[in-house]
Amino acid sequence: MFNHFADAGELQQALAVAEIGEIIEFGEQSSLKGLSLIRALLDKLIDDTANYPRVMARLTNATILGGESGRVGEIERLIARHYEIEFGKFTPDASVSPELLAQMTLGLYYGQVNHLLAYGLPFEAQKMRSDMCAMLDCLLNCHCFTKASV
């Protein structure tokens, strides 16, 4: 079935690309909106990461190194759109934009994966979701971001 891949790394890369597509499809077909969708996307990323840490680490590497930046960019744009749905139109002089919030949101995920890999810690979905919720709440409650500034 997977004989056309040169090695395990190539197979993992293909699986990571497929995962990006599934995440985008989930976000586009979901009835959730705004922060509810953003949290659900992060939960899906975390569940997939806990179940398939090597594949998702590959996804993270591909993203950071630009291998699949076009498709990953779709995830970022999806998150940015849902920040606008949640908070309304951002003013030009706002301290952050929906795009910057989306960038920071995915940065929380990348940082979490990097931290667990760097310290050899287990990928436990419940703990990861709890930590992500705390980090996202901290980001959105930061003094530089309030509903008044959007």
PyMOL commands that place a pseudoatom at each C-alpha (Angstrom):
pseudoatom trace, name=CA, resn=MET, resi=1, chain=A, elem=C, hetatm=0, pos=[0.000, 0.000, 0.000]
pseudoatom trace, name=CA, resn=PHE, resi=2, chain=A, elem=C, hetatm=0, pos=[2.739, 2.490, 0.933]
pseudoatom trace, name=CA, resn=ASN, resi=3, chain=A, elem=C, hetatm=0, pos=[5.424, 1.010, -1.341]
pseudoatom trace, name=CA, resn=HIS, resi=4, chain=A, elem=C, hetatm=0, pos=[5.741, 4.153, -3.441]
pseudoatom trace, name=CA, resn=PHE, resi=5, chain=A, elem=C, hetatm=0, pos=[7.340, 6.104, -0.561]
pseudoatom trace, name=CA, resn=ALA, resi=6, chain=A, elem=C, hetatm=0, pos=[11.129, 6.074, -0.514]
pseudoatom trace, name=CA, resn=ASP, resi=7, chain=A, elem=C, hetatm=0, pos=[11.365, 5.950, 3.273]
pseudoatom trace, name=CA, resn=ALA, resi=8, chain=A, elem=C, hetatm=0, pos=[9.450, 6.386, 6.523]
pseudoatom trace, name=CA, resn=GLY, resi=9, chain=A, elem=C, hetatm=0, pos=[10.137, 10.127, 6.507]
pseudoatom trace, name=CA, resn=GLU, resi=10, chain=A, elem=C, hetatm=0, pos=[8.475, 10.523, 3.130]
pseudoatom trace, name=CA, resn=LEU, resi=11, chain=A, elem=C, hetatm=0, pos=[5.472, 8.528, 4.357]
pseudoatom trace, name=CA, resn=GLN, resi=12, chain=A, elem=C, hetatm=0, pos=[5.227, 10.687, 7.482]
pseudoatom trace, name=CA, resn=GLN, resi=13, chain=A, elem=C, hetatm=0, pos=[5.365, 13.804, 5.305]
pseudoatom trace, name=CA, resn=ALA, resi=14, chain=A, elem=C, hetatm=0, pos=[2.492, 12.508, 3.165]
pseudoatom trace, name=CA, resn=LEU, resi=15, chain=A, elem=C, hetatm=0, pos=[0.464, 11.724, 6.288]
pseudoatom trace, name=CA, resn=ALA, resi=16, chain=A, elem=C, hetatm=0, pos=[1.153, 15.217, 7.644]
pseudoatom trace, name=CA, resn=VAL, resi=17, chain=A, elem=C, hetatm=0, pos=[-0.074, 16.792, 4.393]
pseudoatom trace, name=CA, resn=ALA, resi=18, chain=A, elem=C, hetatm=0, pos=[-3.237, 14.666, 4.592]
pseudoatom trace, name=CA, resn=GLU, resi=19, chain=A, elem=C, hetatm=0, pos=[-3.736, 15.775, 8.200]
pseudoatom trace, name=CA, resn=ILE, resi=20, chain=A, elem=C, hetatm=0, pos=[-3.562, 19.439, 7.199]
pseudoatom trace, name=CA, resn=GLY, resi=21, chain=A, elem=C, hetatm=0, pos=[-6.312, 18.770, 4.662]
pseudoatom trace, name=CA, resn=GLU, resi=22, chain=A, elem=C, hetatm=0, pos=[-8.473, 17.052, 7.287]
pseudoatom trace, name=CA, resn=ILE, resi=23, chain=A, elem=C, hetatm=0, pos=[-8.078, 19.963, 9.698]
pseudoatom trace, name=CA, resn=ILE, resi=24, chain=A, elem=C, hetatm=0, pos=[-9.045, 22.489, 7.018]
pseudoatom trace, name=CA, resn=GLU, resi=25, chain=A, elem=C, hetatm=0, pos=[-12.041, 20.366, 5.995]
pseudoatom trace, name=CA, resn=PHE, resi=26, chain=A, elem=C, hetatm=0, pos=[-13.134, 20.037, 9.631]
pseudoatom trace, name=CA, resn=GLY, resi=27, chain=A, elem=C, hetatm=0, pos=[-12.981, 23.812, 10.088]
pseudoatom trace, name=CA, resn=GLU, resi=28, chain=A, elem=C, hetatm=0, pos=[-14.837, 24.592, 6.879]
pseudoatom trace, name=CA, resn=GLN, resi=29, chain=A, elem=C, hetatm=0, pos=[-17.616, 22.043, 7.476]
pseudoatom trace, name=CA, resn=SER, resi=30, chain=A, elem=C, hetatm=0, pos=[-18.135, 22.645, 11.182]
pseudoatom trace, name=CA, resn=SER, resi=31, chain=A, elem=C, hetatm=0, pos=[-21.248, 24.399, 12.428]
pseudoatom trace, name=CA, resn=LEU, resi=32, chain=A, elem=C, hetatm=0, pos=[-19.097, 25.986, 15.150]
pseudoatom trace, name=CA, resn=LYS, resi=33, chain=A, elem=C, hetatm=0, pos=[-18.104, 29.640, 14.808]
pseudoatom trace, name=CA, resn=GLY, resi=34, chain=A, elem=C, hetatm=0, pos=[-15.677, 32.067, 16.402]
pseudoatom trace, name=CA, resn=LEU, resi=35, chain=A, elem=C, hetatm=0, pos=[-13.741, 30.958, 19.477]
pseudoatom trace, name=CA, resn=SER, resi=36, chain=A, elem=C, hetatm=0, pos=[-15.738, 27.733, 19.672]
pseudoatom trace, name=CA, resn=LEU, resi=37, chain=A, elem=C, hetatm=0, pos=[-14.369, 26.687, 16.286]
pseudoatom trace, name=CA, resn=ILE, resi=38, chain=A, elem=C, hetatm=0, pos=[-10.835, 27.861, 17.105]
pseudoatom trace, name=CA, resn=ARG, resi=39, chain=A, elem=C, hetatm=0, pos=[-10.857, 25.812, 20.316]
pseudoatom trace, name=CA, resn=ALA, resi=40, chain=A, elem=C, hetatm=0, pos=[-12.264, 22.791, 18.436]
pseudoatom trace, name=CA, resn=LEU, resi=41, chain=A, elem=C, hetatm=0, pos=[-9.498, 23.085, 15.808]
pseudoatom trace, name=CA, resn=LEU, resi=42, chain=A, elem=C, hetatm=0, pos=[-6.873, 23.192, 18.548]
pseudoatom trace, name=CA, resn=ASP, resi=43, chain=A, elem=C, hetatm=0, pos=[-8.494, 20.197, 20.260]
pseudoatom trace, name=CA, resn=LYS, resi=44, chain=A, elem=C, hetatm=0, pos=[-8.356, 18.267, 16.967]
pseudoatom trace, name=CA, resn=LEU, resi=45, chain=A, elem=C, hetatm=0, pos=[-4.702, 19.182, 16.484]
pseudoatom trace, name=CA, resn=ILE, resi=46, chain=A, elem=C, hetatm=0, pos=[-3.949, 18.099, 20.047]
pseudoatom trace, name=CA, resn=ASP, resi=47, chain=A, elem=C, hetatm=0, pos=[-5.859, 14.818, 19.758]
pseudoatom trace, name=CA, resn=ASP, resi=48, chain=A, elem=C, hetatm=0, pos=[-4.043, 13.994, 16.527]
pseudoatom trace, name=CA, resn=THR, resi=49, chain=A, elem=C, hetatm=0, pos=[-0.735, 14.972, 18.104]
pseudoatom trace, name=CA, resn=ALA, resi=50, chain=A, elem=C, hetatm=0, pos=[-1.326, 12.761, 21.139]
pseudoatom trace, name=CA, resn=ASN, resi=51, chain=A, elem=C, hetatm=0, pos=[-2.331, 9.834, 18.898]
pseudoatom trace, name=CA, resn=TYR, resi=52, chain=A, elem=C, hetatm=0, pos=[0.348, 10.329, 16.226]
pseudoatom trace, name=CA, resn=PRO, resi=53, chain=A, elem=C, hetatm=0, pos=[3.193, 12.348, 17.761]
pseudoatom trace, name=CA, resn=ARG, resi=54, chain=A, elem=C, hetatm=0, pos=[5.768, 11.535, 15.046]
pseudoatom trace, name=CA, resn=VAL, resi=55, chain=A, elem=C, hetatm=0, pos=[3.441, 12.484, 12.199]
pseudoatom trace, name=CA, resn=MET, resi=56, chain=A, elem=C, hetatm=0, pos=[2.367, 15.680, 13.919]
pseudoatom trace, name=CA, resn=ALA, resi=57, chain=A, elem=C, hetatm=0, pos=[5.963, 16.573, 14.803]
pseudoatom trace, name=CA, resn=ARG, resi=58, chain=A, elem=C, hetatm=0, pos=[6.638, 16.198, 11.086]
pseudoatom trace, name=CA, resn=LEU, resi=59, chain=A, elem=C, hetatm=0, pos=[3.716, 18.531, 10.389]
pseudoatom trace, name=CA, resn=THR, resi=60, chain=A, elem=C, hetatm=0, pos=[5.164, 21.063, 12.818]
pseudoatom trace, name=CA, resn=ASN, resi=61, chain=A, elem=C, hetatm=0, pos=[8.583, 20.815, 11.160]
pseudoatom trace, name=CA, resn=ALA, resi=62, chain=A, elem=C, hetatm=0, pos=[7.069, 21.161, 7.691]
pseudoatom trace, name=CA, resn=THR, resi=63, chain=A, elem=C, hetatm=0, pos=[5.206, 24.244, 8.829]
pseudoatom trace, name=CA, resn=ILE, resi=64, chain=A, elem=C, hetatm=0, pos=[8.176, 25.914, 10.452]
pseudoatom trace, name=CA, resn=LEU, resi=65, chain=A, elem=C, hetatm=0, pos=[10.529, 25.040, 7.603]
pseudoatom trace, name=CA, resn=GLY, resi=66, chain=A, elem=C, hetatm=0, pos=[7.990, 26.059, 4.968]
pseudoatom trace, name=CA, resn=GLY, resi=67, chain=A, elem=C, hetatm=0, pos=[7.354, 22.641, 3.439]
pseudoatom trace, name=CA, resn=GLU, resi=68, chain=A, elem=C, hetatm=0, pos=[3.581, 22.909, 3.502]
pseudoatom trace, name=CA, resn=SER, resi=69, chain=A, elem=C, hetatm=0, pos=[3.200, 26.575, 4.308]
pseudoatom trace, name=CA, resn=GLY, resi=70, chain=A, elem=C, hetatm=0, pos=[0.498, 27.120, 1.684]
pseudoatom trace, name=CA, resn=ARG, resi=71, chain=A, elem=C, hetatm=0, pos=[-1.911, 24.629, 3.226]
pseudoatom trace, name=CA, resn=VAL, resi=72, chain=A, elem=C, hetatm=0, pos=[-0.931, 25.550, 6.780]
pseudoatom trace, name=CA, resn=GLY, resi=73, chain=A, elem=C, hetatm=0, pos=[-1.525, 29.151, 5.790]
pseudoatom trace, name=CA, resn=GLU, resi=74, chain=A, elem=C, hetatm=0, pos=[-5.124, 28.102, 5.101]
pseudoatom trace, name=CA, resn=ILE, resi=75, chain=A, elem=C, hetatm=0, pos=[-5.450, 26.998, 8.726]
pseudoatom trace, name=CA, resn=GLU, resi=76, chain=A, elem=C, hetatm=0, pos=[-4.101, 30.365, 9.869]
pseudoatom trace, name=CA, resn=ARG, resi=77, chain=A, elem=C, hetatm=0, pos=[-6.515, 32.237, 7.591]
pseudoatom trace, name=CA, resn=LEU, resi=78, chain=A, elem=C, hetatm=0, pos=[-9.405, 30.088, 8.866]
pseudoatom trace, name=CA, resn=ILE, resi=79, chain=A, elem=C, hetatm=0, pos=[-8.502, 30.950, 12.466]
pseudoatom trace, name=CA, resn=ALA, resi=80, chain=A, elem=C, hetatm=0, pos=[-8.156, 34.656, 11.572]
pseudoatom trace, name=CA, resn=ARG, resi=81, chain=A, elem=C, hetatm=0, pos=[-11.631, 34.665, 9.968]
pseudoatom trace, name=CA, resn=HIS, resi=82, chain=A, elem=C, hetatm=0, pos=[-13.093, 33.164, 13.114]
pseudoatom trace, name=CA, resn=TYR, resi=83, chain=A, elem=C, hetatm=0, pos=[-11.406, 35.755, 15.313]
pseudoatom trace, name=CA, resn=GLU, resi=84, chain=A, elem=C, hetatm=0, pos=[-13.242, 38.368, 13.230]
pseudoatom trace, name=CA, resn=ILE, resi=85, chain=A, elem=C, hetatm=0, pos=[-16.488, 36.429, 13.598]
pseudoatom trace, name=CA, resn=GLU, resi=86, chain=A, elem=C, hetatm=0, pos=[-15.948, 36.360, 17.368]
pseudoatom trace, name=CA, resn=PHE, resi=87, chain=A, elem=C, hetatm=0, pos=[-14.775, 39.927, 17.925]
pseudoatom trace, name=CA, resn=GLY, resi=88, chain=A, elem=C, hetatm=0, pos=[-16.104, 41.805, 14.900]
pseudoatom trace, name=CA, resn=LYS, resi=89, chain=A, elem=C, hetatm=0, pos=[-14.160, 43.964, 12.492]
pseudoatom trace, name=CA, resn=PHE, resi=90, chain=A, elem=C, hetatm=0, pos=[-10.756, 45.003, 13.840]
pseudoatom trace, name=CA, resn=THR, resi=91, chain=A, elem=C, hetatm=0, pos=[-9.981, 48.706, 13.515]
pseudoatom trace, name=CA, resn=PRO, resi=92, chain=A, elem=C, hetatm=0, pos=[-6.889, 49.705, 11.530]
pseudoatom trace, name=CA, resn=ASP, resi=93, chain=A, elem=C, hetatm=0, pos=[-5.275, 51.131, 14.692]
pseudoatom trace, name=CA, resn=ALA, resi=94, chain=A, elem=C, hetatm=0, pos=[-5.959, 48.051, 16.842]
pseudoatom trace, name=CA, resn=SER, resi=95, chain=A, elem=C, hetatm=0, pos=[-2.899, 46.739, 18.667]
pseudoatom trace, name=CA, resn=VAL, resi=96, chain=A, elem=C, hetatm=0, pos=[-3.431, 43.329, 17.048]
pseudoatom trace, name=CA, resn=SER, resi=97, chain=A, elem=C, hetatm=0, pos=[-5.096, 42.017, 13.913]
pseudoatom trace, name=CA, resn=PRO, resi=98, chain=A, elem=C, hetatm=0, pos=[-7.017, 38.787, 13.413]
pseudoatom trace, name=CA, resn=GLU, resi=99, chain=A, elem=C, hetatm=0, pos=[-4.043, 37.548, 11.379]
pseudoatom trace, name=CA, resn=LEU, resi=100, chain=A, elem=C, hetatm=0, pos=[-1.621, 38.253, 14.225]
pseudoatom trace, name=CA, resn=LEU, resi=101, chain=A, elem=C, hetatm=0, pos=[-3.932, 36.523, 16.716]
pseudoatom trace, name=CA, resn=ALA, resi=102, chain=A, elem=C, hetatm=0, pos=[-4.076, 33.493, 14.398]
pseudoatom trace, name=CA, resn=GLN, resi=103, chain=A, elem=C, hetatm=0, pos=[-0.276, 33.489, 14.139]
pseudoatom trace, name=CA, resn=MET, resi=104, chain=A, elem=C, hetatm=0, pos=[0.063, 33.625, 17.925]
pseudoatom trace, name=CA, resn=THR, resi=105, chain=A, elem=C, hetatm=0, pos=[-2.590, 30.922, 18.354]
pseudoatom trace, name=CA, resn=LEU, resi=106, chain=A, elem=C, hetatm=0, pos=[-0.742, 28.456, 16.131]
pseudoatom trace, name=CA, resn=GLY, resi=107, chain=A, elem=C, hetatm=0, pos=[2.462, 29.541, 17.861]
pseudoatom trace, name=CA, resn=LEU, resi=108, chain=A, elem=C, hetatm=0, pos=[0.974, 28.288, 21.132]
pseudoatom trace, name=CA, resn=TYR, resi=109, chain=A, elem=C, hetatm=0, pos=[0.456, 24.876, 19.525]
pseudoatom trace, name=CA, resn=TYR, resi=110, chain=A, elem=C, hetatm=0, pos=[3.950, 24.786, 17.995]
pseudoatom trace, name=CA, resn=GLY, resi=111, chain=A, elem=C, hetatm=0, pos=[5.477, 25.864, 21.294]
pseudoatom trace, name=CA, resn=GLN, resi=112, chain=A, elem=C, hetatm=0, pos=[3.593, 23.169, 23.168]
pseudoatom trace, name=CA, resn=VAL, resi=113, chain=A, elem=C, hetatm=0, pos=[4.746, 20.427, 20.766]
pseudoatom trace, name=CA, resn=ASN, resi=114, chain=A, elem=C, hetatm=0, pos=[8.319, 21.743, 20.840]
pseudoatom trace, name=CA, resn=HIS, resi=115, chain=A, elem=C, hetatm=0, pos=[8.331, 21.824, 24.646]
pseudoatom trace, name=CA, resn=LEU, resi=116, chain=A, elem=C, hetatm=0, pos=[7.084, 18.239, 24.963]
pseudoatom trace, name=CA, resn=LEU, resi=117, chain=A, elem=C, hetatm=0, pos=[9.599, 16.980, 22.396]
pseudoatom trace, name=CA, resn=ALA, resi=118, chain=A, elem=C, hetatm=0, pos=[12.510, 18.939, 23.872]
pseudoatom trace, name=CA, resn=TYR, resi=119, chain=A, elem=C, hetatm=0, pos=[11.907, 17.590, 27.364]
pseudoatom trace, name=CA, resn=GLY, resi=120, chain=A, elem=C, hetatm=0, pos=[10.873, 14.084, 26.316]
pseudoatom trace, name=CA, resn=LEU, resi=121, chain=A, elem=C, hetatm=0, pos=[7.482, 14.539, 27.965]
pseudoatom trace, name=CA, resn=PRO, resi=122, chain=A, elem=C, hetatm=0, pos=[4.458, 12.400, 27.091]
pseudoatom trace, name=CA, resn=PHE, resi=123, chain=A, elem=C, hetatm=0, pos=[1.828, 13.606, 24.653]
pseudoatom trace, name=CA, resn=GLU, resi=124, chain=A, elem=C, hetatm=0, pos=[-1.218, 13.329, 26.922]
pseudoatom trace, name=CA, resn=ALA, resi=125, chain=A, elem=C, hetatm=0, pos=[-4.257, 14.774, 25.164]
pseudoatom trace, name=CA, resn=GLN, resi=126, chain=A, elem=C, hetatm=0, pos=[-6.171, 15.858, 28.270]
pseudoatom trace, name=CA, resn=LYS, resi=127, chain=A, elem=C, hetatm=0, pos=[-3.175, 17.675, 29.793]
pseudoatom trace, name=CA, resn=MET, resi=128, chain=A, elem=C, hetatm=0, pos=[-2.320, 19.236, 26.436]
pseudoatom trace, name=CA, resn=ARG, resi=129, chain=A, elem=C, hetatm=0, pos=[-5.909, 20.482, 25.960]
pseudoatom trace, name=CA, resn=SER, resi=130, chain=A, elem=C, hetatm=0, pos=[-5.959, 21.894, 29.486]
pseudoatom trace, name=CA, resn=ASP, resi=131, chain=A, elem=C, hetatm=0, pos=[-2.629, 23.670, 28.982]
pseudoatom trace, name=CA, resn=MET, resi=132, chain=A, elem=C, hetatm=0, pos=[-3.729, 24.974, 25.567]
pseudoatom trace, name=CA, resn=CYS, resi=133, chain=A, elem=C, hetatm=0, pos=[-6.953, 26.331, 27.047]
pseudoatom trace, name=CA, resn=ALA, resi=134, chain=A, elem=C, hetatm=0, pos=[-4.954, 28.149, 29.740]
pseudoatom trace, name=CA, resn=MET, resi=135, chain=A, elem=C, hetatm=0, pos=[-2.493, 29.554, 27.179]
pseudoatom trace, name=CA, resn=LEU, resi=136, chain=A, elem=C, hetatm=0, pos=[-5.251, 30.701, 24.816]
pseudoatom trace, name=CA, resn=ASP, resi=137, chain=A, elem=C, hetatm=0, pos=[-7.155, 32.317, 27.683]
pseudoatom trace, name=CA, resn=CYS, resi=138, chain=A, elem=C, hetatm=0, pos=[-3.952, 34.094, 28.729]
pseudoatom trace, name=CA, resn=LEU, resi=139, chain=A, elem=C, hetatm=0, pos=[-3.375, 35.309, 25.157]
pseudoatom trace, name=CA, resn=LEU, resi=140, chain=A, elem=C, hetatm=0, pos=[-6.923, 36.593, 24.755]
pseudoatom trace, name=CA, resn=ASN, resi=141, chain=A, elem=C, hetatm=0, pos=[-6.952, 38.248, 28.185]
pseudoatom trace, name=CA, resn=CYS, resi=142, chain=A, elem=C, hetatm=0, pos=[-3.622, 39.990, 27.603]
pseudoatom trace, name=CA, resn=HIS, resi=143, chain=A, elem=C, hetatm=0, pos=[-3.694, 43.715, 28.374]
pseudoatom trace, name=CA, resn=CYS, resi=144, chain=A, elem=C, hetatm=0, pos=[-2.842, 44.513, 24.748]
pseudoatom trace, name=CA, resn=PHE, resi=145, chain=A, elem=C, hetatm=0, pos=[-5.994, 42.829, 23.508]
pseudoatom trace, name=CA, resn=THR, resi=146, chain=A, elem=C, hetatm=0, pos=[-9.478, 43.817, 24.588]
pseudoatom trace, name=CA, resn=LYS, resi=147, chain=A, elem=C, hetatm=0, pos=[-12.752, 44.034, 22.716]
pseudoatom trace, name=CA, resn=ALA, resi=148, chain=A, elem=C, hetatm=0, pos=[-12.449, 47.823, 22.886]
pseudoatom trace, name=CA, resn=SER, resi=149, chain=A, elem=C, hetatm=0, pos=[-9.270, 47.739, 20.786]
pseudoatom trace, name=CA, resn=VAL, resi=150, chain=A, elem=C, hetatm=0, pos=[-10.824, 45.815, 17.915]
for i in range(1, 150): cmd.bond("trace and resi %d" % i, "trace and resi %d" % (i + 1))
show_as sticks, trace
zoom trace
